Amino acid sequence: MGLALLVGTITLVDLRTLGLGMRRQTVSELAAQLAPWTRAGLVVMLTTGAVLFSADVTRYDHNPAFRMKMVFLLLALVSHFTIHRHAGKLAAILSLTLWTCVVIGGRGIADFDV
C-alpha cells in the first residue's frame, strides 16, 4: 500500500510534467495536492519495509534483487528530494525510470531467493 501511494502519486506528477494528462492543474498544484499522500506512502513504505527486513535479515542481505531495489530506492529518493522539482521533463523521465526499477527490484526479491 505504501509503495502504491508513493510511486502512484509521484507517477501522476511525472506524467503531468511530461504533459500527459491532468492538464487543468499546473504541475506545482498537482504536486501540492498529492504531497500528503506521497508523504504517507513514504512513511508506510519505510516502516513496513524495515519490519519486513528485520524479520529475515539474512534472506534479504544475500538477495541480489533486494540489493538492487535498495540502490534504486536510494537514487529515486535522492532524485525526488533534490532535482525532481526543478529539472522538468528530464527529471520526470529519470524519476519514472528509477521508480520502475524499484518496483521491479521488489518483485524480483521472491525470484532470487537464495
C-alpha positions as CSV (number, residue, x, y, z in Angstrom):
1,M,0.0,0.0,0.0
2,G,2.8,2.4,0.9
3,L,4.6,1.7,-2.4
4,A,1.4,2.2,-4.4
5,L,0.7,5.5,-2.7
6,L,4.3,6.8,-3.0
7,V,5.0,5.6,-6.6
8,G,1.5,6.3,-7.7
9,T,1.4,9.9,-6.7
10,I,4.9,10.6,-7.9
11,T,4.0,9.0,-11.3
12,L,1.0,11.2,-11.6
13,V,3.1,14.3,-11.1
14,D,5.8,13.0,-13.5
15,L,3.2,12.3,-16.2
16,R,1.7,15.8,-15.7
17,T,5.3,17.2,-16.0
18,L,5.6,15.4,-19.3
19,G,2.3,16.9,-20.5
20,L,0.3,13.6,-20.3
21,G,-3.0,14.2,-18.5
22,M,-4.4,16.3,-15.7
23,R,-3.9,19.5,-17.8
24,R,-6.4,21.5,-15.8
25,Q,-3.8,21.8,-13.0
26,T,-0.3,23.0,-13.0
27,V,2.5,20.6,-12.0
28,S,3.0,22.5,-8.8
29,E,-0.7,22.5,-7.9
30,L,-0.9,18.7,-8.5
31,A,2.2,18.1,-6.5
32,A,0.9,20.1,-3.6
33,Q,-2.4,18.4,-3.6
34,L,-0.8,14.9,-3.7
35,A,2.1,15.8,-1.3
36,P,0.2,14.5,1.9
37,W,-0.5,11.2,0.1
38,T,3.1,10.9,-1.1
39,R,4.5,11.5,2.4
40,A,2.0,9.0,3.8
41,G,3.1,6.4,1.3
42,L,6.8,7.1,2.1
43,V,6.1,6.6,5.9
44,V,4.1,3.4,5.4
45,M,6.7,2.0,2.9
46,L,9.7,2.8,5.1
47,T,8.0,1.5,8.2
48,T,6.7,-1.8,6.8
49,G,9.9,-2.3,4.8
50,A,12.0,-2.0,7.9
51,V,9.8,-4.5,9.7
52,L,9.9,-7.0,6.8
53,F,13.7,-6.6,6.6
54,S,14.2,-7.2,10.3
55,A,12.1,-10.3,10.2
56,D,14.7,-12.1,8.0
57,V,17.9,-10.1,7.6
58,T,19.9,-13.0,6.3
59,R,17.5,-13.7,3.5
60,Y,17.4,-10.1,2.3
61,D,21.1,-9.4,2.8
62,H,22.1,-12.1,0.3
63,N,19.4,-11.4,-2.3
64,P,20.7,-9.5,-5.4
65,A,17.2,-8.2,-6.2
66,F,16.8,-6.7,-2.7
67,R,20.2,-5.0,-3.1
68,M,19.2,-3.6,-6.5
69,K,15.9,-2.4,-5.1
70,M,17.7,-0.6,-2.2
71,V,20.2,1.1,-4.6
72,F,17.4,2.3,-6.9
73,L,15.3,3.3,-3.9
74,L,18.1,5.5,-2.6
75,L,18.6,7.0,-6.0
76,A,14.9,7.6,-6.5
77,L,14.5,9.3,-3.1
78,V,17.6,11.5,-3.6
79,S,16.4,12.4,-7.0
80,H,12.9,13.2,-5.7
81,F,14.0,15.4,-2.9
82,T,16.7,17.3,-4.9
83,I,16.4,17.6,-8.7
84,H,12.9,16.4,-9.2
85,R,11.2,19.7,-8.5
86,H,13.5,21.8,-10.7
87,A,14.7,19.9,-13.7
88,G,11.4,19.5,-15.7
89,K,10.9,16.7,-18.2
90,L,14.3,15.1,-17.9
91,A,13.8,14.8,-14.1
92,A,10.3,13.3,-14.8
93,I,11.8,10.7,-17.1
94,L,14.6,9.9,-14.6
95,S,12.0,9.6,-11.8
96,L,9.8,7.2,-13.8
97,T,12.8,5.1,-14.7
98,L,14.1,4.9,-11.1
99,W,10.7,4.1,-9.5
100,T,10.1,1.4,-12.2
101,C,13.4,-0.1,-11.2
102,V,12.4,0.0,-7.5
103,V,9.1,-1.8,-8.3
104,I,10.9,-4.4,-10.5
105,G,13.5,-5.0,-7.8
106,G,10.8,-5.5,-5.2
107,R,9.1,-8.0,-7.4
108,G,12.3,-9.8,-8.1
109,I,13.1,-10.4,-4.5
110,A,11.0,-13.6,-4.5
111,D,12.6,-14.8,-7.7
112,F,16.1,-14.5,-6.4
113,D,15.7,-16.1,-3.0
114,V,18.9,-17.9,-2.0
